């Protein structure tokens, strides 16, 4: 077949039994069959297609699940406008790398290395730029792993070591700044997302949100709604980390009724921040991890993007949070929805694929701006879906159309 005649279609939803696609000519397909309107004189419309996708999503997520778990990755904080990604909010790892490169070049003095100088010193062989343009093959995670390893074997003068450490600290400071932004309900939908999913959970179960992001968008959105978050910290004046908090519910006795039944507080959400938070800091006087206002935290507890994230996940508090996530995935009748998570993180991807294979009561809805990805972890999930495991894919993003597909607009998109 001539390559020019191959139809290129974009997939919007796919599961073990259904695939919904649109081609470049705005024609719509179900399982490779062209969709036609009930009125022979009219073409199948985009509105009809959206409703068909919404129905497919509804059929998948409304299967009497007792537990709802959300895994939110970097894409959950991204906002897209007419010019592309809005730089005021969530950034991709490549965007952060570009910013680090620009800032270090602008700030380059006798006290700081440029990103390329640091790459050369730490023997990271992929160039930062090619012909003065940022090299998209430069991998910030691998680079930082190189730098952190190199620090242990640094050879040079005391002045060079001081310059190296100041540059490393500046890079981590830029990462912290680039992942700190406020919730803005004019362009973000975290509040609607919380409302939609909390209605799908029946007490005594709680909606559980696990996120790899350091930002506090879910907390700020929930506060505006009057939601209560159980995030592993005590309810004391100076909250400190205690993983046992996740096992508790907020209840009260039913007044004026002779019964042993209890009334559960609604809109209570488990929040597991498995890579740390801009609001966490280790106490300088006690062996405790404290949660504080973001503005008062000097050294936040964060797993920075690097290839040694796996090793760090066995440290406190990350180990307790990962253990809780594994426990949630083992529970029967559980729906996991991933939002803006690329599955490039091998550690987390293996947890999920293992749970899919071992827990027949687990359903997984994977949502992203592109659901036809080619990397090995994504292909593995695709294969599980083809083999009739309960895995479905939806082309949608949190701050655009995901809440509509989940039922947030009651069908009015």
C-alpha positions, 0 to 999 in steps of 0.5 A: 500500500502506498504510504500516502493512502494510509488513513491517519486516525486519532484515538479518543477511547479504547478498551478491550472491546471498543475503539473510537477514532476520528480521522483528518477529515473529521470522519468518525469510526467505531472499531474501524467501521465508519459511523453514520448518522441515523439521518442518512442525509446528515453526516455523523457529527462531532457532538454525536461522537463526543456523546458516544465517547462519554457513554463509553467512559460512563459504561467503564467507570460505573461498574459498581466500584467501591473505591476510586483512586486517582494517580495525577502526574505532571500533566494534571497541572498543565494548562493549554491555551491558544499559544500552547502550554501556559508557562504560568502553571504546570511545566513539562520536564523539558520546559524546566530543563530549558529554563534552567539552561537559560537562567544559568547562562544569564546568571553565569559568573565566577560563582556559577557554572552554565548547564553545559559546563556542569554537564561536561564536568560530570561527564554527561555526554549529551550536549545541552544545545545544538547550534545554539538551540536546546537539544531535545535529547538532553534528559534532565533526570539522567543529567541530575543523576549524573550530577548527584553521583559526581558530587560524591567523587568531585575532584577539584579545588575548594573554590571549584567545589563551592561553585559546583554546589552553588550551581547544583543548589540553583538548579534545585531552586529553579525546579522548586520555583517552576513547580510552585503556582497557585490554583486558578479556577478560571483555567483549572478544573481540579475543583470540578474533578474533586466534586465529580469523583467524590460523588462516585464514592460511597461511605465509609470509603474515601476518594484517594488521590495520589500525585507525583506533583509537589504543587498544592493545587488539589489542596487549594481547590479542595479548600474552596469547596470545604473538602477535608484532606487526610494527607498523612499528617496530624490535625495538630497545631503543627501537623507532623507526618503519621502514616496511620492517619490514612486509616481513620475516618471522620464520623459522629454519632447520630443524635436523638436516635437509639442506634449504634450507627455512625454518620460519616463526614462527606467530602473527605479525601485521602491525599498521597504526595509520593514525591513530596510537597512544597509544604513539607519540611524536616524539623531541625529540632525533632525527628519529624516531618512537618507540614507548614504554609508554603511561604514558610518552607525553606527546604521542602521535602521533594524527590527531584527528577532523577534516575535515582527516584527508585532508591529515594522511594524507600526513605521516609515518608515516601516508603509509607506512601508507596506502601499505602498506594500498593494497598489501595491497588489490591482492594477489590472493586477498585477504579484507578484513574490516571491523569497526566501520568506518562508511565515513564516512571518505571517504579510506579508503572510496575506497581500498576501493571502488577496490580492489574494482573493480580487483582481482577477487581481492579479497573484502570482508566488511563487519560492523557492528551495522547493515548497512542504512545510508543514507549515500552511501559505504555505498550505493556498496558496496551497489551493488557487491554488487548488481552481483556484485562480491565484497562481503558484509555481516554484522550482527555486532560484534567484542565480541558475536557476530562471532567465532562467525559466523567460526567461533570457536565451531566451530558452538556459539553 
